[in-house]
Amino acid sequence: MSDSVEKNPWDALRAFTQARIALGRAGNSVPTAPLLAFNLSHAQARDAVHRPLDVDALHEQLRAHGFAATLDVHSAAPDREHYLRRPDLGRRLSDESRDMLLEAASKFGQPDVVFVIADGLSAFAASKQAIPMLEAIHARLQQDWKIGPIVVARQSRVALGDEIGEILRARMVAMLIGERPGLSSPDSLGIYLTYAPKVGCSDAQRNCISNVRPEGLNFDAAAHKLHYLLTHARRLGLTGIGLKDESDALLEATPTAGNATLLSDIDTHKDKDNNTPNAR
């Protein structure tokens, strides 16, 4: 049977990408092995969308890694079916969660940044990538950063972070959320940073770091970018289209195979942003 499969002359390029290229063919069809692999990836992507976030396990892991102050919230979407059919419900808090945050807000003062772990469209990504990402960025934040509680949000869209940040009076909110699964990346985490979060913020007011996972943008590289954006957002008083990400200019070496040697402190380098913000 294997003799009937015609290999593609680009087959050697498959060593450099996870993309489905040079699969060969068997007659007029894709060979059985890559067809089965495609079906498996499709099933994994569907599972990632519907898989619930294990909140208790996540809070336990956060405490084990030294993140003692945590809060648990839920959007106005009562379940996954409503969440998928009604995106608007995932963008606002449930009444119970809103009341709880209002009561808790006085305990945390006015934090510089609040981190939110949200299931989004892949709870698998949130449960797998969020804690290593938090550890990487916390290691880079200086002592003059006041960090609020870690908020775990279920049935959440990106904009839910705006209401969370507004109630907690945070200067910025960083939403760590499971991205829409791809056929080779069911566990990809996205980070959305918003300055002066409040209900009604638009996507143009956010900066996004996507594909955070060991096989994509690794945690050190993502933390480098997020630290850059946090630092300059605080200095300029904005995020979004007015904040240009020039963090790659501070890399000591070009990333290879998902790894990079990073400069440890962007504040030790000459500020290249004197004329920013720049529109992009």
Secondary structure, 3 states (H helix, E strand, C coil): CHHHCECCCCHHHHHHCCCCCCCCEECCECCHHHHHHHHHHHHHHHHHHHCCCCHHHHHHHHHHCCCCCEEEEEECCCCHHHHHHCHHHHHCECHHHHHHHHHHHHHCCCCCEEEEEECCCCHHHHHHHHHHHHHHHHCCCCCCCCECCEEEEECCCCCHHHHHHHHCCCCEEEEEEECCCCCCCCCCEEEEEEECCCCCCCHHHEEEEEEECCCCECHHHHHHHHHHHHHHHHHHCCCCCCCCCCHHHHECCCCECCECCECCCHHHCCCCCCCCCCCC
